Amino acid sequence: MKRFILFFLLMFCVNSFSQKQIPSIDLLDFQGEKINTTDLLNNEKLTILSLWATWCVPCIKELDAINEVYEFWKEDIDFELIAISVDDSRSHRRAQALVNGKEWPYKILLDVNQDFKRALGTSFIPQTLIIKNGKILYQHTGYQPGDENYLFEKLTEYEN
């Protein structure tokens, strides 16, 4: 158990303090158009990336919680949120139906083959990242109620 905790803390520290570049991967929008991640994320604007899936309850709860405060956040900080569904080819069609029902104001993209998820080196979702100039400034795995408040604190920290 101690080894597991030590491993988890080490992985958290490595993920939290590294500034990895965003990998260049083609994602899809709901119309089937390809959008490359470097074109999308290599700019001065703060961007939250949320890797999620329709079958992931914590993912949905996180995106719902952010949706409740999204407009307030937008009043204070210029940022964009992009939710990237990692549903596989069998379940990615459910993503559009779910998004339409939720009316999330975020840009939604699809990582159908999970190439982007693999390139990031992550195995778990929800995975939330803050990106600026193509670099990962912050990365968090999982969701518990209140994590959105910490995410907002990190956004305000990185906005300058």
Residue pairs with C-beta under 8 A, 6 or more apart in sequence:
15 139
15 141
16 138
16 139
18 136
19 135
19 136
19 137
20 120
20 135
20 136
21 134
21 135
21 136
22 37
22 38
22 41
22 42
22 131
22 134
22 135
22 136
23 37
23 116
23 119
23 120
24 36
24 37
24 38
25 36
25 37
25 111
25 115
25 116
25 119
26 34
26 35
26 36
26 37
26 115
27 34
27 35
27 36
27 37
27 40
27 84
27 109
27 110
27 111
27 116
28 34
28 35
28 109
28 110
28 112
29 35
29 108
29 109
29 110
30 95
30 96
30 99
30 108
30 110
35 109
37 116
38 134
40 47
40 82
41 47
41 49
41 131
41 134
42 133
42 134
43 133
43 134
44 132
44 133
45 78
45 79
45 80
45 132
46 77
46 78
46 79
46 80
46 130
46 131
46 132
46 155
46 158
46 159
47 79
47 80
47 81
47 82
47 130
47 131
47 132
48 66
48 79
48 80
48 81
48 82
48 128
48 129
48 130
48 131
48 151
48 155
49 81
49 82
49 84
49 127
49 128
49 129
49 130
49 131
50 59
50 62
50 63
50 66
50 81
50 82
50 83
50 84
50 106
50 126
50 127
50 128
50 129
51 59
51 84
51 86
51 111
51 116
51 117
51 120
51 122
51 125
51 126
51 127
51 128
51 129
52 59
52 60
52 62
52 63
52 83
52 84
52 85
52 86
52 125
52 126
53 59
53 85
53 86
53 87
53 91
53 95
53 125
54 60
54 85
54 87
54 91
54 94
54 95
54 98
55 87
55 91
56 125
56 126
58 125
58 126
58 142
58 143
58 144
59 125
59 126
59 143
60 98
60 102
61 143
61 145
62 126
62 128
62 143
62 147
62 148
63 83
63 102
63 104
63 106
64 102
65 143
65 145
65 147
65 148
66 73
66 81
66 148
66 151
67 102
67 104
67 105
69 148
69 152
70 81
70 105
70 106
73 79
73 152
73 155
76 156
77 155
77 156
77 159
78 159
79 155
79 159
80 107
81 106
81 107
82 106
82 107
82 108
82 109
83 99
83 104
83 106
83 107
83 108
83 109
84 108
84 109
84 110
84 111
84 116
85 92
85 95
85 108
85 109
85 110
85 111
86 111
86 114
86 116
86 117
86 125
87 94
87 95
87 110
87 112
88 112
88 113
88 114
89 112
89 113
92 110
92 112
95 108
95 110
96 108
99 108
111 117
117 125
117 127
120 127
120 129
122 141
124 141
124 142
125 141
126 141
126 142
126 143
127 139
127 140
127 141
128 139
128 140
128 141
128 143
128 147
128 151
129 136
129 138
129 139
129 140
130 136
130 137
130 138
130 139
130 151
130 154
130 155
130 158
131 137
132 158
137 154
137 158
138 154
138 158
140 147
140 150
140 151
